[in-house]
Amino acid sequence: MGATILPDLGTEILIPLCAIIGIGFSLFQWVIVSKVQLSPSRASSTSSPNSGAGAANKNGYSDYLIEEEEGINDHNVVLKCAEIQSAISEGATSFLFTEYQYVGVFMVVFAILIFVFLGSVEGFSTKSQPCTYDPFKMCKPALATAAFSTISFLLGAVTSVVSGFLGMKIATYANARTTLEARKGVGKAFITAFRSGAVMGFLLAANGLLVLFITINLFKLYYGDDWAGLFEAITGYGLGGSSMALFGRVGGGIYTKAADVGADLVGKVERNIPEDDPRNPAVIADNVGDNVGDIAGMGSDLFGSYAESSCAALVVASISSFGINHELTAMLYPLIVSSVGIIVCLLTTLFATSSPFEIKTVKEIEPALKRQLIISTVLMTVGIAIVSWIAIPSSFTIFNFGTQKVVKNWQLFLCVAVGLWAGLIIGFVTEYYTSNAYSPVQDVADSCRTGAATNVIFGLALGYKSCIIPIFAIAISIFVSFSFAAMYGIAVAALGMLSTIATGLAIDAYGPISDNAGGIAEMAGMSHRIRERTDALDAAGNTTAAIGKGFAIGSAALVSLALFGAFVSRASISTVDVLTPKVFIGLLVGAMLPYWFSAMTMKSVGSAALKMVEEVRRQFNTIPGLMEGTTKPDYATCVKISTDASIKEMIPPGALVMLTPLIVGIFFGVETLSGVLAGSLVSGVQIAISASNTGGAWDNAKKYIEAGASEHARTLGPKGSDPHKAAVIGDTIGDPLKDTSGPSLNILIKLMAVESLVFAPFFATHGGLLFKLWN
């Protein structure tokens, strides 16, 4: 079959080196962001012996701060920004700690379940057993797989939680700094927000890679030559990552949207006050929500996708020629692709942060972000070609449902490349349907002339229509990658889509940071000009957030299918026949699950928002001087409503997703479960795309009217006009669609598949109790 050009030692050095470079680069970006001071010069507030020097150079960064603007005292603004930032950071940290306490209990319970279920496959025997795919060889006992799967589950869960938490900390650290930089111009603010996003992107991508690499090497000390057993145990890493992401996305999504809907409906529609006005009692909860939902939830989500696509590829490779012949470099090809991705993203980031490319005007923001996606995709294509040439033999075999399929290295390159470019296409189609620079969103905005009802009709139609091209892109990439390299091809196509995860996350995190920056500017009473700059950053961030969701959904579809293939192989199912009743009933139930899940999450947001609206109304009606701005609202009560609601409401949807594979596998068996997985994948992807894009379009239609940048937009405005109120209602309906149900659905389809894969040996041995009784 031929050897690889890159030696095993080179692989052992390359992967951790790239991860460490990624972590180093993120710390470097953080140091630059931290140079924007959030405290006025000591000279103005203290009379220490150094006061003369302090006044002279303002802690060394005078040019960042001393910029009086339109009569606002600079020091007061800085103090106000610092105070608001501190309140947002405290609220977000306290919510995440509360959420993690509940999630921690779940983690321990589920870890015990994994150990008990997988250990019982061979009756907790410690004897070696015949290998699953080669009965003539002896492999490690099932009890070892149970123990190591449990450890990797806990490692994945902890890494996912840490990824989300660090992302939130970085975002809350950067939001006020972005606001302060907006006084110097839109370019400075953009770079601060983007650098902060890059800190999160690189930290998460490098951490996920490094932890997975170290785990594989530690497990290898025990497993030795039993690579099939080793990589089967590693699948727990993906399960841990995604199960935490589910609670992060659902809990954070309910939190942020309850606050957002409450703040918008009472503040904008009823009281006619601007967005993020400090008089609005829900305004701090709203800004906290951006960080716990959009940042922490999204960080955990994309980490989960990365972990699962790597695990799916490794499981299939371990029973192919790479694993059978113990070719380490070829075996770790998925990790090498991710390593090169970090270096590519690092080079791409320089195109946004280097001085020759600095943004000067508002119109340059969106093209700069889109340029990041294009440059990273083009460079990554070259990177994949080089990696496929040096890290893969010219010819090898891939396990394909019981047979070994011969594959060439150029075919594998095309599998990864097709996934990478499908991701870019999905991203740009999403942008076309959700950016207010194009006709779909402008048509939605125009429909607000006749009220909220027509706005809702146009928005729903837009979301359904926006599914067409992404689904074709996913379908073509599945066909091409499966034709070339069976299920391994689909797994590496998903990995291709996620190979530029550091850039994708940087762009994604940039949105909520800009949104928060605008909120802080409004609350700190900064001038209208600064609010315009932060709004421009936020509008671009909205579109890029939609692009990020498109990537997440597209990669989830491919990851889920790859995991499904690995599950079918692991459960020893030769074919999945839709015409058998066992499979067909599973298909029907599986297709229904995303609707049930969406209903739960939507209703949770609705009931939490109801309490929020009532509380905000109560404060406006009973606190004297609140509307006049002479009294402060009670922010803490609104934060508590969001926290309590999200913690309570995240449990039922989480339980639905986590328990379905267990119940179906135990009572109905692996054939019915394969039907459930296929059904949920097919319907979940469509609902996720349409929900995310409908919500994104309604949001940007509202912003299009508010900005009044074109003649058409000015005929619909200004803020407070009837078309604007209709747009706000559309945006409010879209909030739970784009930030709770839509993004959570991609976790549903991945998580059920990876959970089924982890428990496959148990289901294959002891599952299908009801059908056994029936027969």
Secondary structure, 3 states (H helix, E strand, C coil): CCCCCCCHHHHHHHHHHHHHHHHHHHHHHHHHHHCCCCCCCHHHHCCCCCHHHHHHHHHHCHHHHCCCECCECHHHHHHHHHHHHHHHHHHHHHHHHHHHHHHHHHHHHHHHHHHHHHHHHHCCCCCCEECCCCCCCEECCHHHHHHHHHHHHHHHHHHHHHHHHHHHHHHHHHHHHHHHHHHHCHHHHHHHHHHHHHHHHHHHHHHHHHHHHHHHHHHHHHHCCCHHHHHHHHHHHHHHHHHHHHHHHHHHHHHHHHHHHHHHHHHHHHCCCCCCCCCCCCHHHHHHHHHHHHHHHHHHHHHHHHHHHHHHHHHHHHCCHHHHCCCHHHHCHHHHHHHHHHHHHHHHHHHHHCHHHCCCCHHHHHHHHHHHHHHHHHHHHHHHHHHHHHCCCCEEEEEECCEEEEEEHHHHHHHHHHHHHHHHHHHHHHHHHHCCCCHHHHHHHHHHHHCHHHHHHHHHHHHHHCCHHHHHHHHHHHHHHHHHHHHHHHHHHHHHHHCCHHHHHHHHHHHHHHHHHHHHHHHCCCCHHHHHHHHHHHHHHHHHHHHHHHHHHHHHHHHHHHHHHHHHHHCCCCCCCCCCHHHHHHHHHHHHHHHHHHHHHHHHHHHHHHHHHHHHHHHHHHCCCCCCCCCCCCHHHHHHHHHHHHHHHCHHHHHHHHHHHHHHHHHHCHHHHHHHHHHHHHHHHHHHHHHHHHHHHHHHHHHHHHHCCCHHHHHHCCCCCHHHHHHHHHHHHHHHHHHHHHHHHHHHHHHHHHHHHHHHHHHHHHCCHHHHHHC
